[in-house]
Amino acid sequence: MLRFLQRRNQSSAFQSFGNSKGLVASTQWDLMEKLEKAHPKRQVIAFIFMMVLVQVCSEPTTQYSILEETESGSFVAHLAKDLGLGARELAARSARVVSDDYKQRLLLDPETGDLLLREKVDREEVCSTVDPCVLHFQVTLEKPVQYFQGELLIQDINDHAPEFPEGEMLLNIPENSQPGTLLPLNLAQDLDVGRNGLQQYTVSPNSHFHVLTRNNSEGKKYPELVQDRALDREEQAELSLTLTALDGGSPPRSGTALVRILIMDINDNAPEFVNSPYEVQVLESSLPDSPVLTVYARDADAGNFGRVSYGFFQASDEIQRTFSINKVTGEIQLKKELDFEKIKFYHVKIEATDGGGLSGKGLVIVEVLDVNDNAPELTISSLTSSVPENAPETIISIFRVGDRDSGENAKVVCSIPENLPFILKSTFKNFYTLVTESPLDRESRAEYNITIMVSDLGTPRLTTQHTITVQVSDVNDNAPAFTRTSYTMFVRENNSPALHIGTISATDSDSGSNAHITYSLLLPHDPELPLSSLISINADNGQLFALRALDYEALQVFEFHVGATDRGSPALSSQALVRVVVLDDNDNAPFVLYPMQNASAPCTELLPRAAEPGYLVTKVVAVDRDSGQNAWLSFQLLKATEPGLFSVWAHNGEVRTTRLLSERDAPKHRLLLLVKDNGEPPRSASVTLHVLLVDGFSQPYLSLPEVAPDRTQEVEDALTVYLVIALASVSSLFLLSVVLFVGVKLCRRAREPSLGGCSVPEELFPGHMVDVSGTGTLSHNYQYEVCLTGDSGIGEFKFLKPMIPNLLVQDAGRELNENLHCRDSFVFS
């Protein structure tokens, strides 16, 4: 129980020491020593008094302790638990650990909330000889900003052995020295502290001296030889002793030095310093080899016993590295530059020794004066390099500023440029928070370079600058915009599938995925338009393709809408109108409506021999499904039995006689006509006309052979024979025609009683011109009614309107109905 109380009291004393309550710590340690010797009841009373004193004087800080030389990454404490926070809350609030010595010796595990060592800690490097060794740190939290004080006690381990500055010490002792004379010796240095530090000195066994362990004014232990009996130089002029320094570690470490004692003749006056202690002030900016001061000691002896030499006495390694002294003149000089921020005062012990070996001690107090030689320091605790646009007040960075100087030289002023939408807020001590003053707009400015300027108030002023780059991350606040509200694209019919017909383009002022545009086809307003089978769009670049061949005759123009959608969240979109115009191509040849070329029997035109020049024999009627100049038709007579007898009008297809007929003209003529359009390349169709010459419309129809013999030979040599044959043939044909005509009429009336003698010649059109699947050249069948009239005995074709009116020329059809007649019977008057 007593040990537990002692440990608790020691912890409380350490807390008070970490908060600069040195007097309270000293009182506690004194109470500890008294507790071990006091009565049990008094121990309890003293313990209660000490606990009350600790609670009154201590500050609300968190204390931890570790052993020095602990490996990096070692566990120190569960900080999240001690702060009453969860590990996830520490990570969410961007917890940071900042040490007061400007070195990050600690780190915080954001996942577990454990406080860990960043690197191996050497107590002697951190605190030198200061005991206890306390490392102060702060824990900063964001959202909201909070700060917690913490202290880490670095406990010493026995990792250093005591060392003497010199391996051999020389003492000159007069032979008249009396027993009990005290001879101080140079102390040994042990970098460890507490129990692991230097505890005692021992000397090798001898009959003249023993050693005592003393404490000097600084609390350091030094050896002091005590003379046990009188010396006799004639008996023994020199003694050699081994001085051992022991620490209190477990196991203990030790260091040794050889003490040589020379027994001198009598010198009864020791040197004395005139102005001891000396006090001097030195600027920390003083250069090496600069003089500090000159000390002087007097000796009343004369001769060699009165000659004085100067040196340091019990000087630490730091003093020996910093100062040097001239043994003859006593001038003290600097050996290296001073640093006010590390050491502010030096206590230099000096020694003056005369020629007889007597010495006098003195003290020089050197005060280091601060100069403004340290620029302000800026330590970033938290930094956010990317800030979303349109966000309200956002913390960009939390940082700490400081200056290693003191006084006015340590006061700092922090600022940023005024033309930026950011402000600085002072939060805690020297901590600042950089926040946005207003929402940012990435489209107007995507990056900010913020220069934080920290200046001290020293003379001359020193300034530190630190630049923070802040990227403004994009928010999907801009919809895609098309370069045009509507697009018109032209494509020729009969195009190849997957033909690229045009490209639409849209831009988005956002960036990243918010600016990545995807194109799509929108549902057409006309539900009958098969848009998905006509057009496709590349979703990445907006290229439009025709999926199949287009037919101008079926579809001249169509419209649809396209959409552009970005990949933001939520996604934004816009749309544009696309109008596709199909251009006509000369892909249809002229089609002859009259005379029909696929009839079972050729149609013969009758021409009276008494016809005048310019008599209209017949009219060729043709159409072209194309449009424009591709549908402009021209007619041409290619071949005729009598070349000069007939002519064809090029624009309307009328076949007329060019002269009067004579008896020498052949009775039957065959005309070959060409119908050609005006496309490129032009397409054409041919038609054959049979013209039979008669003396009058009462003359019987003579069936002549297809190939007429030589006309001159027939007329000259066999005219009589032909007349006889003609009369017999006419009679036979007449009878046969009457029988056939009557039979056909009766059969048709029995088969189609309701049609009135009209039939539809559906088989007269070429098969390749008929649209079967709906996707061919023609979208509908062309059908014409053919009626046979029996009122006058003369049969004629009557062409009615087609089922697709826009493909027929109305004038041509009207003239055809009025003027063109195909005789298929003979009538006798």
C-alpha positions in Angstrom: 0.0 0.0 0.0 2.8 2.4 0.9 4.5 1.7 -2.5 1.3 2.4 -4.3 0.9 5.7 -2.5 4.5 6.6 -3.2 4.0 5.9 -7.0 0.8 7.9 -7.1 2.4 10.8 -5.3 5.4 10.6 -7.7 3.0 10.8 -10.7 1.2 13.8 -9.1 4.5 15.4 -8.5 5.5 14.8 -12.2 2.2 16.4 -13.4 2.9 19.5 -11.3 6.4 19.7 -12.6 5.1 19.5 -16.2 3.0 22.6 -15.5 6.0 24.6 -14.2 5.1 24.1 -10.5 8.7 23.4 -9.4 8.1 24.4 -5.8 5.2 22.0 -5.4 7.3 19.2 -6.9 10.2 19.9 -4.5 7.8 19.9 -1.6 6.3 16.6 -2.7 9.7 14.9 -3.0 10.6 16.2 0.5 7.4 14.8 1.9 8.3 11.5 0.2 11.6 11.3 2.1 9.9 12.1 5.3 7.2 9.6 4.8 9.7 6.8 4.9 11.0 7.8 8.3 7.8 9.1 10.0 5.3 7.3 12.1 2.5 5.4 10.1 -0.2 7.8 11.3 1.9 10.8 10.3 2.5 9.1 6.9 -1.2 9.0 6.3 -1.7 12.6 7.3 1.2 13.7 5.2 -0.2 11.7 2.3 -3.6 13.3 2.5 -2.0 16.8 2.7 0.1 16.0 -0.3 -2.9 14.8 -2.4 -4.9 18.0 -1.6 -1.9 20.0 -2.6 -1.6 18.2 -5.9 -5.2 18.6 -6.8 -5.1 22.3 -6.0 -1.9 23.0 -8.0 -2.2 20.7 -11.0 -3.7 21.7 -14.3 -6.2 19.5 -16.3 -3.7 17.9 -18.6 -3.2 14.2 -19.6 0.0 12.5 -18.6 1.7 9.4 -20.1 5.1 7.9 -19.6 7.4 5.7 -21.6 11.0 4.3 -21.3 13.6 5.9 -23.5 15.0 4.0 -26.4 11.5 2.4 -26.9 11.1 1.2 -30.5 9.2 3.3 -33.0 5.6 2.4 -33.4 5.3 1.3 -29.8 2.0 1.9 -28.0 1.9 4.9 -25.6 -1.8 5.2 -24.7 -5.3 4.7 -25.9 -5.9 8.4 -26.6 -9.5 8.1 -27.8 -10.5 6.4 -24.6 -8.7 9.0 -22.5 -10.4 11.9 -24.4 -13.8 10.2 -24.1 -14.1 9.9 -27.9 -14.5 7.0 -30.3 -11.8 6.0 -32.7 -14.1 6.8 -35.7 -14.8 10.2 -34.2 -11.1 10.9 -34.1 -10.7 10.0 -37.7 -13.8 12.0 -38.7 -12.6 15.0 -36.9 -9.1 14.8 -38.4 -7.3 14.4 -35.1 -3.6 15.6 -35.1 -0.8 15.4 -32.5 1.6 18.3 -32.4 4.7 18.4 -30.1 6.0 21.6 -28.6 9.6 20.9 -29.6 8.7 21.3 -33.3 9.4 17.6 -34.0 6.7 15.0 -34.6 7.8 12.3 -32.2 4.2 11.0 -31.7 1.6 9.8 -34.2 -2.0 9.0 -33.9 -3.5 5.8 -35.3 -6.8 7.1 -36.8 -8.4 3.6 -36.9 -7.8 2.5 -33.3 -7.3 5.9 -31.6 -4.0 4.7 -30.1 -1.1 7.1 -29.5 2.1 5.6 -30.9 5.8 6.6 -31.1 6.8 7.8 -34.5 10.6 7.3 -33.7 12.9 6.0 -31.0 13.3 8.6 -28.3 16.6 9.3 -26.6 16.0 11.0 -23.3 19.5 12.5 -23.3 18.9 14.1 -26.7 15.5 15.5 -25.8 16.1 16.8 -22.3 19.9 16.5 -21.7 20.3 16.7 -17.9 16.8 18.0 -17.1 14.9 15.7 -14.9 12.1 14.8 -15.1 12.1 14.8 -18.9 8.6 15.9 -20.0 7.5 16.2 -23.7 4.5 18.5 -24.1 2.1 18.0 -26.9 -1.3 19.1 -28.1 -4.1 17.2 -29.7 -6.1 19.2 -32.3 -9.6 18.2 -33.4 -11.8 19.7 -36.2 -15.5 20.1 -36.7 -15.6 21.8 -34.2 -12.0 22.8 -33.5 -10.8 21.6 -30.0 -7.4 21.3 -28.3 -6.2 19.1 -25.6 -3.0 19.4 -23.6 -0.8 16.3 -23.0 2.5 15.4 -21.4 4.7 12.5 -22.1 7.3 11.6 -19.4 10.4 10.0 -20.9 11.8 7.7 -18.2 15.5 7.2 -18.1 17.2 3.8 -18.5 20.8 3.0 -17.5 22.3 3.2 -21.0 25.3 5.4 -20.1 28.3 4.7 -17.8 29.9 7.5 -15.9 32.9 9.0 -17.7 35.7 11.3 -16.4 36.7 14.1 -18.6 40.4 13.1 -18.3 41.7 9.6 -17.8 44.4 10.9 -15.5 44.3 13.6 -12.8 47.5 15.1 -11.3 47.5 16.5 -7.7 50.3 18.4 -6.1 50.1 18.2 -2.3 52.5 19.9 0.0 54.1 17.6 2.4 53.0 19.7 5.4 49.4 18.9 4.5 47.6 17.8 7.7 45.3 14.8 8.1 41.7 15.6 7.3 42.7 17.8 4.4 40.0 17.8 1.7 41.1 17.6 -2.0 38.3 18.1 -4.5 38.7 16.2 -7.7 37.1 16.5 -11.2 33.7 14.9 -11.3 32.6 12.3 -13.7 29.8 12.9 -16.3 26.8 10.5 -16.5 24.2 11.4 -19.1 21.6 9.3 -17.2 19.6 10.9 -14.4 18.0 9.8 -11.2 18.9 6.4 -9.9 20.7 5.7 -13.2 22.9 8.7 -12.7 26.1 9.1 -10.8 25.7 8.0 -7.2 29.1 7.6 -5.5 32.9 7.5 -5.9 35.3 4.9 -4.6 39.1 4.9 -4.5 41.5 2.0 -4.6 42.6 0.8 -1.0 45.6 2.8 0.4 46.8 4.0 3.8 46.8 7.8 3.0 43.5 8.7 1.5 39.8 7.8 1.3 37.2 9.5 -0.9 33.9 11.2 -0.1 31.0 11.8 -2.4 29.8 15.4 -2.3 27.0 17.5 -3.9 28.0 20.8 -5.5 25.8 23.9 -5.8 24.3 22.5 -9.0 23.3 19.2 -7.3 26.0 17.2 -9.1 28.1 14.6 -7.2 31.8 15.1 -7.2 34.7 13.2 -5.4 36.7 14.7 -2.6 39.9 13.0 -1.3 40.3 13.1 2.4 43.8 12.8 3.8 44.0 10.2 6.5 47.6 10.7 7.8 50.6 12.9 7.4 52.7 12.7 4.3 56.4 12.3 4.0 57.9 13.3 0.7 61.2 11.7 1.7 59.4 8.4 2.4 57.2 8.5 -0.7 57.2 11.3 -3.3 54.2 10.1 -5.5 51.1 8.2 -5.0 48.9 6.6 -7.7 45.2 5.9 -6.9 42.4 4.5 -9.0 39.2 6.6 -8.7 36.0 4.8 -9.6 32.6 6.5 -10.3 29.5 4.3 -9.9 25.9 4.9 -11.0 22.8 3.4 -9.3 21.5 1.4 -12.3 20.8 -2.3 -12.3 23.3 -3.6 -13.0 25.4 -0.6 -12.1 27.8 1.0 -14.6 31.2 2.5 -13.7 34.0 4.6 -15.0 37.6 5.0 -13.7 40.4 7.6 -13.7 44.0 7.5 -12.5 44.8 10.0 -9.7 48.5 10.8 -9.5 49.5 12.6 -6.2 52.8 14.5 -6.2 54.0 15.5 -2.8 55.5 19.0 -3.1 57.5 21.3 -1.0 55.6 23.8 1.1 53.7 26.6 -0.6 51.5 28.3 1.9 49.5 30.8 -0.3 47.0 29.8 -2.8 45.9 32.1 -5.7 42.7 34.1 -5.3 40.4 35.6 -8.0 39.9 39.3 -7.7 36.2 39.7 -8.8 34.7 36.3 -8.4 32.0 35.7 -9.4 32.3 37.3 -12.8 29.1 38.3 -14.7 29.1 39.0 -18.4 26.5 39.3 -21.2 27.2 38.0 -24.7 25.0 38.3 -27.9 24.1 35.0 -29.3 25.2 36.3 -32.7 28.8 36.6 -31.5 31.3 34.9 -33.8 33.6 32.1 -32.7 37.0 33.3 -31.3 35.3 36.4 -29.9 36.6 37.4 -26.4 34.2 37.0 -23.5 36.2 38.4 -20.6 39.6 38.1 -18.9 39.9 36.7 -15.4 42.7 37.5 -13.0 44.0 35.8 -9.8 46.7 37.0 -7.4 49.2 34.8 -5.4 51.1 36.3 -2.4 53.9 33.9 -2.9 56.9 34.8 -4.9 58.9 33.0 -7.6 57.5 29.8 -9.0 55.0 29.5 -6.2 53.5 32.9 -7.2 53.2 32.2 -11.0 49.5 31.5 -11.8 48.1 29.4 -14.6 44.3 29.4 -15.5 42.0 26.7 -16.5 38.4 25.4 -16.2 37.3 23.5 -13.1 34.8 20.7 -13.2 33.7 21.9 -16.7 31.0 20.0 -18.5 31.3 18.8 -22.1 29.0 21.7 -23.2 31.2 24.3 -21.5 34.4 22.8 -22.9 32.9 22.8 -26.4 31.7 26.4 -26.1 34.5 28.3 -24.3 38.3 28.2 -24.1 40.6 29.9 -21.6 44.2 31.1 -22.1 46.3 29.5 -19.4 48.7 32.5 -19.1 46.5 35.5 -19.6 43.1 34.2 -18.3 41.2 35.4 -21.4 38.0 33.4 -22.1 37.0 33.1 -25.7 34.1 31.6 -27.7 34.8 28.3 -29.5 31.4 28.1 -31.3 28.3 30.1 -31.9 25.8 30.6 -29.1 22.1 29.8 -29.3 19.8 31.6 -26.9 16.9 29.3 -27.8 18.9 26.3 -26.3 20.9 27.7 -23.4 20.4 31.2 -21.9 23.0 31.0 -19.1 26.4 29.4 -18.6 28.0 28.9 -15.2 31.7 28.4 -15.8 33.9 27.4 -12.9 37.5 28.5 -13.3 40.7 27.5 -11.4 43.9 29.4 -10.9 46.9 27.3 -9.9 50.3 28.6 -8.8 53.7 27.0 -9.3 53.5 25.3 -6.0 50.4 23.4 -6.8 48.0 25.5 -4.8 44.8 26.6 -6.5 42.0 29.0 -6.1 38.5 28.6 -7.5 36.3 31.2 -9.2 32.9 31.4 -11.1 32.0 33.2 -14.4 28.3 33.6 -15.2 27.7 34.2 -18.9 24.3 35.5 -19.9 23.3 34.9 -23.6 21.4 37.8 -25.1 18.7 37.1 -27.7 18.9 38.5 -31.2 16.3 38.1 -33.9 18.1 35.3 -35.8 15.1 32.9 -36.1 12.5 33.4 -38.8 8.9 32.5 -37.8 8.0 28.9 -38.3 4.7 27.6 -39.7 3.6 24.0 -39.0 0.6 22.6 -41.0 -1.6 20.4 -38.8 -4.4 19.8 -41.3 -4.7 20.6 -45.0 -7.5 20.1 -47.5 -6.1 20.4 -51.0 -9.5 20.1 -52.8 -12.7 22.0 -52.0 -16.0 21.4 -53.8 -17.5 24.5 -55.5 -20.7 26.0 -54.2 -19.8 24.8 -50.7 -20.4 27.1 -47.7 -17.6 28.1 -45.2 -15.0 25.3 -45.5 -11.9 24.7 -43.5 -8.9 24.6 -45.8 -6.1 24.3 -43.3 -5.2 24.4 -39.6 -1.7 25.5 -38.8 0.4 26.8 -36.0 2.9 29.6 -36.1 5.8 30.3 -33.7 9.2 31.9 -33.3 12.1 30.4 -31.4 13.3 33.9 -30.3 12.0 35.6 -27.2 10.3 38.9 -26.3 9.4 41.1 -29.2 11.4 38.9 -31.5 9.0 36.0 -30.8 5.8 37.9 -31.5 4.4 37.1 -35.0 1.8 38.5 -37.3 0.0 36.2 -39.9 -1.7 37.4 -43.1 -2.8 36.3 -46.5 -3.5 38.3 -49.7 -6.7 40.4 -49.6 -7.9 39.6 -53.2 -8.7 35.9 -52.4 -12.0 34.5 -51.1 -10.3 33.2 -48.0 -9.9 34.5 -44.4 -7.7 33.6 -41.5 -9.2 32.9 -38.0 -7.2 32.8 -34.9 -8.4 29.9 -32.8 -6.2 28.8 -30.0 -2.9 30.4 -28.9 -0.7 30.4 -32.0 -3.2 28.2 -34.0 -4.9 29.6 -37.1 -7.7 28.3 -39.3 -7.8 29.1 -43.0 -11.4 29.0 -44.3 -13.4 30.0 -47.4 -15.1 33.4 -47.1 -17.8 32.6 -49.7 -18.8 29.7 -52.0 -16.3 29.1 -54.8 -17.0 28.7 -58.5 -14.8 26.3 -60.4 -15.9 27.5 -63.8 -14.6 31.0 -63.0 -11.4 29.8 -61.3 -10.3 26.2 -60.7 -7.2 26.7 -58.6 -6.0 29.1 -55.9 -2.4 29.6 -54.7 -2.7 31.0 -51.2 0.5 32.5 -49.8 0.5 32.6 -46.0 3.0 35.3 -44.7 4.2 35.1 -41.1 6.4 38.0 -39.8 7.9 38.6 -36.4 8.2 42.0 -34.7 12.0 41.9 -34.3 14.6 44.2 -35.7 15.1 43.6 -38.5 11.8 41.8 -39.2 12.1 38.2 -40.4 9.4 36.7 -42.6 8.3 33.2 -43.6 6.1 32.4 -46.5 4.2 29.2 -47.2 2.1 28.6 -50.3 -1.0 26.4 -50.2 -2.5 25.2 -53.5 -6.3 24.6 -53.3 -8.1 22.9 -56.2 -11.8 23.7 -56.6 -13.5 20.4 -57.3 -16.3 20.3 -59.7 -20.0 20.1 -58.9 -22.5 19.1 -61.6 -24.2 22.5 -61.9 -24.0 23.0 -65.7 -26.1 21.0 -68.2 -24.7 20.1 -71.6 -25.2 22.7 -74.3 -25.5 21.8 -78.0 -23.6 23.9 -80.5 -26.8 24.5 -82.4 -30.5 24.1 -81.5 -31.3 22.2 -84.7 -29.3 20.3 -87.2 -30.1 19.6 -90.9 -28.4 16.6 -92.5 -28.6 15.5 -96.1 -28.3 11.9 -97.3 -28.8 10.4 -100.7 -31.2 7.5 -101.1 -29.9 4.0 -101.6 -27.1 4.7 -99.2 -25.0 1.9 -97.9 -25.9 0.7 -94.4 -24.1 2.2 -91.4 -23.3 5.3 -93.4 -22.1 8.3 -91.4 -24.6 11.1 -92.2 -23.4 13.8 -89.7 -22.3 14.6 -86.2 -23.9 16.5 -83.4 -21.9 18.1 -80.7 -22.5 19.4 -77.2 -20.2 21.0 -74.6 -20.3 21.0 -70.8 -18.4 23.6 -68.8 -18.1 21.2 -65.9 -15.1 18.8 -65.6 -14.4 15.2 -65.1 -17.3 12.8 -65.2 -19.7 15.8 -64.9 -18.4 16.9 -68.3 -18.5 13.5 -69.9 -21.4 13.6 -72.3 -23.5 10.7 -73.5 -25.6 11.1 -76.7 -28.9 9.3 -77.3 -31.9 9.2 -79.5 -35.2 10.4 -78.0 -38.5 8.8 -78.7 -40.0 10.5 -81.8 -43.3 12.4 -81.6 -44.6 10.4 -84.6 -45.1 6.8 -83.3 -45.3 5.5 -86.9 -41.7 6.6 -87.6 -39.4 3.5 -87.1 -36.5 5.7 -85.8 -34.6 2.8 -84.2 -34.4 1.0 -87.5 -33.4 4.1 -89.5 -30.8 6.0 -87.4 -28.3 5.1 -84.7 -26.0 7.4 -82.7 -22.6 6.9 -81.2 -23.1 7.6 -77.5 -19.6 8.9 -77.1 -19.0 11.3 -80.0 -22.5 12.0 -81.3 -21.9 10.6 -84.8 -25.2 9.7 -86.6 -25.4 6.7 -88.9 -28.1 5.5 -91.3 -28.8 1.8 -90.4 -30.3 0.9 -93.8 -30.7 2.2 -97.2 -33.2 5.0 -97.5 -35.8 5.4 -100.2 -36.6 8.9 -101.3 -39.9 7.6 -102.9 -41.0 6.3 -99.6 -39.6 8.9 -97.2 -38.4 12.3 -98.2 -37.7 13.9 -94.8 -38.1 13.0 -91.1 -37.3 14.7 -87.8 -36.3 13.5 -84.4 -34.7 14.8 -81.2 -31.3 13.8 -79.7 -30.3 14.1 -76.1 -27.0 14.9 -74.4 -26.7 13.7 -70.8 -23.6 14.2 -68.5 -22.5 11.7 -65.9 -22.9 13.9 -62.9 -25.1 13.1 -59.9 -27.8 14.1 -60.5 -27.3 13.9 -64.3 -28.2 17.0 -66.4 -29.3 16.8 -70.0 -30.5 18.9 -73.0 -31.8 18.1 -76.4 -31.7 19.3 -80.0 -33.7 18.8 -83.2 -32.2 16.8 -86.1 -33.8 17.0 -89.5 -32.8 14.4 -92.1 -33.5 15.3 -95.7 -33.3 12.3 -98.2 -31.9 13.4 -101.6 -33.3 11.7 -104.7 -31.1 9.5 -106.8 -31.9 8.3 -110.3 -32.6 4.8 -109.3 -35.9 4.3 -111.2 -36.1 3.8 -114.9 -39.1 5.3 -116.8 -42.1 3.0 -116.8 -44.4 2.9 -119.8 -48.0 2.9 -119.0 -49.3 2.9 -122.6 -48.9 0.9 -124.6 -48.5 -1.9 -122.1 -45.5 -4.0 -123.2 -46.3 -7.1 -121.1 -49.7 -7.8 -122.6 -50.4 -11.2 -124.0 -50.9 -9.8 -127.4 -49.3 -6.7 -129.0 -51.6 -3.7 -129.4 -51.8 -2.5 -132.9 -52.7 1.1 -133.9 -54.8 1.7 -137.0 -53.8 4.5 -139.3 -56.1 5.5 -142.2 -54.3 6.0 -145.4 -56.0 9.3 -146.0 -54.5 10.8 -142.8 -53.0 14.2 -143.2 -49.4 15.1 -142.2 -49.3 15.6 -138.4 -52.0 13.1 -137.8 -51.9 11.8 -134.2 -51.3 8.0 -134.4 -51.0 7.4 -130.7 -49.4 8.7 -127.6 -46.8 6.9 -125.5 -47.5 7.5 -121.8 -44.7 6.9 -119.3 -43.9 7.9 -115.7 -40.8 8.0 -113.5 -40.9 7.5 -109.7 -38.0 9.8 -109.2 -38.3 13.5 -108.7 -36.8 16.7 -110.2 -34.7 16.3 -113.3 -34.5 12.6 -112.6 -38.2 12.4 -113.6 -38.0 14.6 -116.7 -38.8 12.3 -119.6 -37.9 12.6 -123.2 -39.1 10.4 -126.1 -37.1 9.4 -129.1 -37.8 7.2 -132.2 -35.0 4.7 -132.5 -36.2 2.5 -135.4 -39.1 2.5 -137.9 -40.1 0.3 -140.8 -40.4 3.5 -142.9 -38.0 6.0 -141.3 -39.5 9.2 -142.8 -43.1 8.4 -142.2 -43.5 8.9 -138.4 -42.1 11.3 -135.8 -42.2 11.4 -132.0 -42.5 14.6 -130.0 -39.7 14.5 -127.5 -41.6 16.0 -124.6 -45.1 14.5 -124.7 -44.6 11.2 -126.6 -47.1 11.9 -129.3 -46.5 9.8 -132.5 -47.6 11.7 -135.6 -47.3 11.3 -139.4 -44.8 13.5 -141.1 -46.2 13.2 -144.7 -49.2 11.9 -146.7 -49.5 8.2 -147.1 -49.2 6.5 -150.5 -50.1 3.2 -152.0 -46.5 2.3 -151.9 -46.3 2.5 -148.2 -46.2 -0.9 -146.4 -49.5 -1.8 -144.8 -47.9 -2.6 -141.4 -45.2 -0.7 -139.6 -43.2 -1.4 -136.5 -41.9 1.5 -134.4 -39.3 1.2 -131.6 -39.4 4.2 -129.2 -37.0 5.1 -126.4 -38.2 6.8 -123.2 -35.2 8.3 -121.3 -35.1 10.4 -118.1 -32.8 13.3 -117.4 -30.9 11.8 -114.4 -27.2 11.1 -114.1 -26.6 8.6 -115.4 -29.8 8.6 -117.4 -32.1 5.6 -117.3 -34.3 4.5 -120.2 -37.1 2.1 -121.3 -38.1 1.0 -124.8 -41.5 0.5 -126.3 -42.6 -1.2 -129.5 -45.6 0.1 -131.5 -47.4 -1.7 -134.3 -49.2 0.5 -136.8 -51.6 -0.9 -139.4 -52.5 1.2 -142.5 -56.2 0.9 -143.5 -58.2 2.7 -146.2 -60.8 3.4 -143.7 -62.0 2.2 -140.3 -64.5 0.0 -142.2 -61.7 -2.0 -143.9 -61.2 -5.4 -142.4 -58.3 -6.0 -140.1 -55.7 -8.1 -141.9 -53.4 -10.1 -139.8 -50.0 -9.9 -141.5 -46.9 -11.9 -140.6 -44.5 -10.5 -138.1 -41.8 -10.1 -140.6 -42.9 -8.5 -143.8 -41.2 -9.6 -147.0 -39.5 -7.3 -149.2 -42.0 -4.6 -150.0 -40.9 -3.9 -153.6 -40.9 -7.6 -154.5 -44.4 -8.2 -153.1 -45.9 -5.2 -154.8 -44.3 -5.9 -158.2 -44.3 -9.7 -158.4 -47.1 -11.1 -156.3 -49.7 -8.4 -155.9 -52.5 -10.5 -157.4 -51.7 -13.5 -155.3 -51.7 -11.5 -152.1 -55.1 -9.9 -153.0 -56.7 -13.3 -153.3 -55.1 -14.6 -150.2 -56.2 -11.4 -148.4 -59.8 -11.8 -149.4 -59.8 -15.4 -148.3 -58.1 -14.6 -145.1 -60.4 -11.7 -144.3 -63.4 -13.9 -144.7 -61.9 -16.6 -142.5 -60.7 -14.2 -139.9 -64.0 -12.4 -139.8 -65.9 -15.5 -139.0 -63.3 -16.6 -136.5 -63.3 -13.2 -134.8 -67.0 -13.1 -134.5 -67.1 -16.6 -132.9 -64.2 -15.7 -130.5 -65.7 -12.4 -129.6 -69.0 -13.8 -128.8 -67.4 -16.6 -126.8 -65.2 -14.3 -124.8 -68.1 -12.0 -124.0 -70.2 -14.9 -122.8 -67.4 -16.3 -120.6 -66.6 -13.0 -119.0 -70.2 -12.2 -118.2 -70.6 -15.6 -116.6 -67.4 -15.3 -114.6 -67.7 -11.6 -113.6 -71.3 -10.5 -113.6 -70.7 -7.5 -111.4 -67.6 -6.0 -113.0 -69.3 -4.7 -116.1 -66.7 -6.1 -118.4 -63.7 -4.4 -116.8 -60.5 -6.2 -115.8 -57.4 -5.2 -113.9 -54.1 -6.1 -115.6 -52.1 -6.7 -112.6 -49.7 -9.0 -114.4 -48.6 -6.2 -116.8 -46.1 -4.7 -114.5 -42.6 -6.1 -114.1 -42.0 -8.1 -110.9 -39.1 -6.0 -109.8 -41.2 -2.9 -109.8 -43.7 -4.3 -107.3 -43.2 -3.7 -103.6 -43.7 -7.0 -101.8 -42.0 -6.6 -98.4 -42.6 -2.9 -98.0 -39.0 -2.0 -98.3 -38.5 -2.2 -102.0 -38.4 0.5 -104.6 -42.1 1.1 -104.9 -44.3 1.3 -101.9 -47.6 0.4 -103.7 -48.7 -1.6 -106.7 -49.6 0.3 -109.8 -52.9 -0.9 -111.1 -55.0 0.3 -114.0 -58.4 -0.7 -115.1 -58.9 -1.8 -118.7 -62.5 -1.7 -119.9 -63.8 -3.1 -123.2 -66.7 -1.2 -124.6 -69.1 -3.0 -126.8 -71.5 -0.3 -127.9 -70.0 0.5 -131.3 -68.4 -2.8 -132.0 -65.0 -1.1 -131.8 -62.9 -2.1 -128.7 -60.7 0.4 -127.0 -58.6 0.6 -123.8 -59.7 3.0 -121.2 -57.0 3.9 -118.7 -58.3 5.1 -115.5 -56.4 6.8 -112.7 -53.7 4.8 -110.9 -54.0 3.8 -107.3 -51.1 6.3 -106.5 -52.2 9.5 -108.1 -49.0 11.5 -107.6 -47.0 9.2 -109.9 -49.1 9.9 -113.0 -49.2 13.0 -115.0 -52.8 14.1 -115.0 -52.6 15.7 -118.5 -51.1 12.7 -120.0 -53.8 10.5 -118.5 -56.5 12.8 -119.7 -55.2 12.8 -123.3 -54.7 9.1 -123.1 -58.4 8.6 -122.1 -59.5 10.9 -124.9 -57.3 10.1 -127.8 -55.7 6.7 -127.5 -57.6 3.6 -128.6 -56.5 0.2 -129.3 -58.6 -1.7 -131.8 -59.0 -5.3 -131.2 -61.9 -6.1 -133.6 -63.1 -5.3 -137.1 -66.5 -3.7 -137.8 -68.1 -3.9 -141.2 -70.6 -1.3 -142.3 
